[in-house]
């Protein structure tokens, strides 16, 4: 039970907060012309190297090996074949370490090393970046290493290496496209974004508020975990899922803040003069949690990762793209039993969401009925996502069975919807 309430990732938050002053120093030095182009790349790359060693210890070597392997592949393989090679090698390397974690947890029953878990999280993010670059190369969106008489200049290795190891994206998202990253580093002196100090301060305040809300919820959950009836059990379960979701929102906000601190993420001024810094964002609590459809929630949840999965799997698969996308997501997350169950629930529920809403929406003509329908749809979305989040995060914890007594009905409704639709279509 203790591990549930300690699900906070505090070490990751601390390392990212400590990195923010170094990001602001980079912004000041780069915009004032004190850093040349090569020095900017070195600053970001050496910062990432140092952060990896400090936060992960010798496990950081796993990341460095991955970067070296992807660099050698890009160096030696034609751009039209590079994506398949990098994808296979990177996923095999990542899956090996996930399987090692499963072996230690379930067969040897050893507690997970926090440094090992931090390395695995960073390795998953690294997989996003290297496969994103390989897809860009395959599609001709970037030319990573210009060749001259069969040789590749060493200076062209620097942007890629620093992109994969940059300290602003080492421990958290969002996924920044390679071309955008290179353009930013090259042009920050000539076309600097406005000072990010106000933005960073507001995001840090928001992270603090989220953490306070989370620990207040934890206090009430601990105090009210006995003598629950059905409806209070539903509320208790939904509050637990909100605690788990707030942990994600807090990490995303802090990761976005760290990117903003070096100037990344600025997308212009509104007509009112308000500065917009959300071009790199994995999701906002207000926008995501007010989604009235599960499919809408899914697209907004962890936004850059959802876009990466859509590009990597969904758009490239001709048969069962939705199921294969969620299946690969479970593999990418490590194939823990709770994750397999959770992503299965999620995939089936999204499929049912499309069928159910496409069938009902055209038949709802009354404005009043539509409002009631949206409210009920929002409640169903919240219950299904509570089921998914708790299953993924607590699938091997005794509390999971307790929660399923209250919320499994939400996913069962969608599972029955898919089965009924399949039966009717076959008639």
C-alpha positions in Angstrom: 0.0 0.0 0.0 2.9 2.4 0.7 4.2 2.2 -2.9 0.8 3.4 -4.1 0.9 6.6 -2.1 4.5 7.2 -2.9 3.9 7.2 -6.6 5.3 10.7 -7.1 8.5 10.5 -9.1 10.0 13.1 -6.7 13.6 12.4 -7.8 12.8 13.1 -11.4 11.0 16.4 -10.4 14.0 17.4 -8.3 16.5 16.8 -11.1 14.4 18.7 -13.5 14.0 21.7 -11.1 17.7 21.8 -10.5 18.2 21.9 -14.3 16.1 25.0 -14.8 18.8 27.5 -13.7 21.2 26.0 -16.2 18.5 26.3 -18.9 18.0 30.0 -18.1 21.8 30.5 -18.2 21.9 28.9 -21.7 19.1 31.3 -22.8 21.0 34.4 -21.5 24.4 33.4 -23.0 23.0 32.2 -26.3 20.8 35.3 -27.0 23.5 37.7 -26.0 26.0 36.1 -28.4 28.4 34.6 -25.8 28.0 31.1 -27.3 28.9 30.2 -30.8 26.8 27.6 -32.6 29.1 24.7 -31.7 29.3 25.9 -28.1 25.5 25.9 -27.9 25.3 22.3 -29.0 28.1 21.3 -26.6 26.4 23.1 -23.7 23.1 21.2 -24.3 24.9 17.9 -24.9 27.4 18.0 -22.1 24.5 19.1 -19.8 22.6 16.0 -20.8 25.6 13.8 -20.4 26.3 15.2 -16.9 22.6 15.0 -15.8 22.4 11.3 -17.0 25.5 10.3 -15.0 24.4 12.2 -11.9 20.8 10.9 -11.9 21.3 7.4 -13.2 24.8 6.4 -12.2 26.3 3.6 -14.2 22.9 2.9 -15.8 23.5 6.0 -17.9 25.8 3.9 -20.0 22.6 2.2 -21.4 21.6 5.6 -22.9 25.0 6.3 -24.3 25.2 2.9 -26.0 21.8 3.6 -27.6 22.9 6.9 -28.9 26.1 5.4 -30.3 24.2 2.6 -32.0 21.7 4.9 -33.7 24.5 7.2 -34.8 26.5 4.3 -36.4 23.3 3.2 -38.1 22.6 6.6 -39.5 26.2 6.9 -40.6 26.2 3.6 -42.5 22.7 2.9 -43.7 20.9 4.5 -46.6 18.2 6.9 -45.6 15.4 4.9 -47.3 16.3 1.9 -45.1 17.3 3.6 -41.9 14.0 3.8 -40.1 13.3 0.0 -40.1 16.9 -0.7 -38.9 16.8 1.9 -36.1 13.3 1.0 -35.0 14.2 -2.7 -34.6 17.6 -2.2 -32.9 16.2 0.5 -30.5 13.1 -1.6 -29.6 15.2 -4.7 -29.0 17.6 -2.8 -26.8 14.8 -1.1 -24.8 12.8 -4.3 -24.5 15.8 -6.2 -23.1 16.0 -3.8 -20.2 12.3 -3.9 -19.7 12.4 -7.7 -19.5 15.3 -7.4 -17.0 13.1 -5.2 -14.8 10.2 -7.7 -15.0 12.6 -10.6 -14.1 13.9 -8.7 -11.1 10.4 -7.7 -9.9 8.4 -10.9 -10.4 10.9 -13.8 -10.4 13.6 -12.5 -8.0 11.2 -10.3 -6.1 13.8 -7.5 -5.8 12.7 -3.9 -5.2 13.2 -1.7 -8.2 16.2 0.6 -8.2 15.1 4.2 -8.7 18.1 4.9 -10.9 17.2 1.9 -13.1 13.6 3.1 -13.4 14.8 6.6 -14.3 17.1 5.2 -16.9 14.2 3.1 -18.4 12.0 6.2 -18.6 14.8 8.2 -20.3 15.4 5.3 -22.7 11.7 5.3 -23.7 12.0 9.0 -24.5 15.2 8.4 -26.4 13.4 5.8 -28.5 10.9 8.5 -29.4 13.6 10.9 -30.5 15.7 8.5 -32.6 12.7 6.9 -34.3 11.3 10.4 -35.0 14.6 11.4 -36.7 14.7 8.1 -38.7 11.1 8.7 -40.0 12.2 12.3 -40.9 15.1 10.9 -42.8 13.0 8.2 -44.6 10.4 10.8 -45.6 13.1 13.3 -46.7 12.1 16.0 -44.2 15.7 16.4 -43.0 19.1 15.7 -44.4 21.1 14.8 -41.3 24.6 14.3 -42.6 25.5 15.9 -45.9 28.1 13.8 -47.7 31.1 15.0 -49.7 33.1 12.5 -51.7 31.7 9.7 -49.6 32.7 11.3 -46.3 30.6 12.7 -43.5 32.0 15.8 -41.7 32.2 15.3 -37.9 30.5 18.6 -37.3 27.3 17.2 -38.6 27.3 14.5 -35.9 27.1 17.2 -33.2 23.5 18.4 -33.7 22.1 14.8 -33.7 24.1 13.7 -30.7 23.1 16.8 -28.7 19.5 16.4 -29.8 19.3 12.9 -28.4 21.1 13.8 -25.1 20.0 17.4 -24.5 19.4 17.9 -20.8 16.1 19.7 -21.4 14.5 16.5 -22.8 16.5 13.8 -21.1 14.2 13.1 -18.2 10.9 14.2 -19.7 9.0 15.2 -22.9 7.6 16.8 -24.8 8.9 15.3 -28.1 10.5 18.2 -30.0 11.0 17.5 -33.8 14.6 17.4 -34.8 14.3 20.1 -37.5 12.6 22.4 -35.0 15.4 21.8 -32.4 18.2 22.4 -34.9 16.5 25.6 -36.3 16.1 26.9 -32.8 19.7 26.3 -31.8 21.0 27.9 -35.0 18.7 31.0 -34.9 18.4 31.8 -31.2 21.0 34.6 -31.4 19.6 36.2 -34.6 15.9 35.7 -33.7 15.7 35.2 -30.0 12.3 34.4 -28.3 11.2 36.8 -25.5 12.4 36.2 -22.0 10.9 33.0 -20.6 11.3 34.1 -17.0 7.6 34.9 -16.5 6.5 31.7 -18.2 8.9 29.6 -16.1 7.7 31.2 -12.9 4.1 30.5 -13.7 4.7 26.9 -14.7 6.7 26.3 -11.5 3.8 27.8 -9.5 1.4 25.5 -11.4 3.5 22.4 -10.6 3.5 23.4 -6.9 -0.3 23.8 -6.9 -0.7 20.4 -8.6 1.6 18.7 -6.0 -0.3 20.3 -3.2 -3.7 19.2 -4.6 -2.2 15.7 -5.0 -1.1 15.4 -1.4 -4.4 16.8 -0.1 -6.2 14.2 -2.1 -3.9 11.4 -0.8 -4.6 12.6 2.8 -8.4 12.3 2.3 -8.1 9.0 0.4 -6.1 7.5 3.3 -8.7 8.8 5.8 -11.7 7.5 3.9 -10.7 4.1 2.6 -13.0 2.1 4.8 -16.8 1.6 5.0 -17.4 2.6 1.4 -20.7 2.1 -0.3 -21.1 1.9 -4.1 -21.3 5.6 -4.9 -18.7 6.7 -2.3 -16.5 3.9 -3.7 -16.8 5.3 -7.2 -15.9 8.7 -5.9 -12.9 7.3 -3.9 -11.7 5.4 -7.0 -12.1 8.4 -9.3 -10.1 10.5 -6.8 -7.3 7.9 -6.7 -7.1 8.0 -10.5 -7.0 11.8 -10.3 -4.0 11.5 -8.0 -2.2 9.3 -10.5 -3.1 11.6 -13.4 -2.0 14.7 -11.5 1.4 13.0 -11.2 1.6 13.0 -15.0 0.3 16.5 -15.4 2.9 17.7 -12.9 5.8 16.0 -14.8 4.5 17.3 -18.2 4.2 20.9 -16.9 7.7 20.8 -15.4 9.2 19.2 -18.6 7.5 21.9 -20.7 8.9 24.5 -18.2 12.4 23.2 -18.7 12.1 23.5 -22.5 10.6 27.0 -22.2 13.6 28.0 -20.0 16.0 27.7 -22.9 13.5 29.4 -25.3 11.8 26.4 -26.8 8.1 26.3 -27.2 7.4 30.0 -28.0 4.8 30.3 -30.8 4.1 34.0 -31.0 1.9 36.7 -29.4 -1.8 36.8 -29.3 -3.7 39.9 -30.5 -4.0 40.9 -26.8 -0.2 40.9 -26.5 -0.2 37.7 -24.4 2.8 35.5 -25.1 2.0 31.9 -26.2 4.5 29.3 -25.1 2.6 26.1 -25.7 3.8 24.9 -29.0 5.6 22.0 -27.1 3.1 20.6 -24.7 2.0 17.1 -23.6 -1.4 18.2 -22.2 -3.1 20.6 -19.9 -5.3 19.4 -17.0 -8.2 21.7 -17.9 -8.2 20.9 -21.6 -7.8 17.1 -21.3 -10.1 16.5 -18.3 -13.0 18.3 -19.9 -13.0 16.1 -22.9 -16.5 14.6 -23.4 -15.4 11.8 -25.6 -12.9 9.1 -24.9 -11.3 9.3 -28.3 -10.8 13.1 -27.7 -9.3 12.5 -24.3 -6.9 9.9 -25.8 -5.6 12.4 -28.5 -5.0 15.0 -25.8 -3.5 12.8 -23.2 0.3 12.9 -23.5 -0.1 14.8 -26.7 3.3 14.5 -28.4 3.6 10.8 -27.5 0.1 10.3 -29.0 1.2 12.1 -32.2 4.4 10.0 -32.3 2.4 6.7 -31.9 0.0 7.8 -34.6 2.8 8.6 -37.0 4.9 5.5 -36.1 2.2 2.8 -36.1 -1.4 4.0 -36.8 -0.7 5.7 -40.2 1.6 2.9 -41.4 -0.7 -0.1 -40.6 -3.3 -1.2 -43.1 -5.0 -3.7 -40.9 -6.1 -3.2 -37.2 -4.3 0.1 -36.9 -5.9 1.0 -33.6 -5.3 -2.3 -31.9 -1.7 -2.4 -33.2 -1.1 1.1 -32.0 -2.2 0.3 -28.4 -0.4 -3.0 -28.5 2.8 -1.3 -29.5 2.2 1.3 -26.7 2.0 -1.6 -24.2 5.3 -3.0 -25.6 7.0 0.4 -25.5 5.9 0.8 -21.9 7.4 -2.6 -20.9 4.6 -5.2 -21.2 3.9 -5.3 -17.5 0.8 -7.3 -16.8 -1.2 -4.3 -15.6 -0.1 -2.4 -18.7 -1.2 -5.1 -21.0 -4.7 -5.2 -19.3 -4.9 -1.4 -19.2 -4.0 -0.8 -22.8 -6.4 -3.6 -23.9 -9.3 -1.9 -22.0 -8.2 1.4 -23.5 -8.1 0.1 -27.1 -11.5 -1.6 -26.9 -13.1 1.4 -25.2 -11.8 3.8 -27.9 -13.1 1.5 -30.6 -16.5 1.4 -28.9 -16.4 5.2 -28.4 -16.2 5.7 -32.2 -19.0 3.3 -32.9 -21.3 4.4 -30.1 -21.0 8.2 -30.8 -21.1 7.8 -34.5 -24.4 5.9 -34.1 -26.0 8.2 -31.5 -24.8 11.7 -32.3 -26.8 12.2 -35.6 -30.0 11.0 -33.8 -29.8 13.6 -31.0 -31.6 16.6 -32.3 -32.8 18.4 -29.2 -30.3 20.9 -27.7 -31.4 19.8 -24.1 -30.9 16.2 -24.9 -27.5 16.9 -26.4 -26.4 18.7 -23.2 -27.5 15.7 -21.1 -25.7 13.4 -23.6 -22.5 15.4 -23.3 -22.6 15.2 -19.4 -23.2 11.5 -19.5 -20.5 11.0 -22.0 -18.1 13.0 -19.9 -18.9 10.8 -16.8 -18.4 7.7 -18.9 -15.0 9.0 -20.2 -13.8 9.8 -16.7 -14.9 6.3 -15.4 -13.2 4.5 -18.3 -10.0 6.5 -17.9 -10.0 5.8 -14.2 -10.3 2.1 -14.9 -7.4 2.4 -17.5 -5.1 4.5 -15.3 -5.6 2.4 -12.2 -5.1 -0.9 -14.2 -1.9 0.4 -15.8 -0.4 1.8 -12.6 -1.7 -0.6 -10.0 -2.3 -3.8 -12.0 -0.1 -5.9 -9.6 -1.3 -4.2 -6.4 -4.0 -5.7 -4.1 -5.9 -2.3 -4.3 -6.5 -2.9 -8.0 -9.1 -5.7 -7.2 -10.8 -3.4 -4.8 -11.1 -0.6 -7.4 -12.3 -2.9 -10.1 -15.4 -3.8 -8.1 -16.5 -0.2 -8.6 -15.2 0.9 -12.1 -15.0 -2.2 -14.2 -18.6 -1.7 -15.3 -17.5 1.4 -17.3 -15.2 -0.6 -19.5 -17.5 -3.6 -19.7 -20.2 -1.3 -21.2 -17.8 -0.4 -24.0 -16.5 -4.0 -24.4 -20.2 -5.2 -24.8 -20.8 -2.4 -27.3 -17.9 -3.7 -29.5 -19.1 -7.3 -29.2 -22.7 -6.3 -30.0 -21.6 -4.2 -33.0 -19.5 -7.1 -34.3 -22.4 -9.5 -33.9 -24.9 -7.1 -35.7 -22.4 -6.5 -38.6 -22.0 -10.2 -39.1 -25.7 -10.8 -39.4 
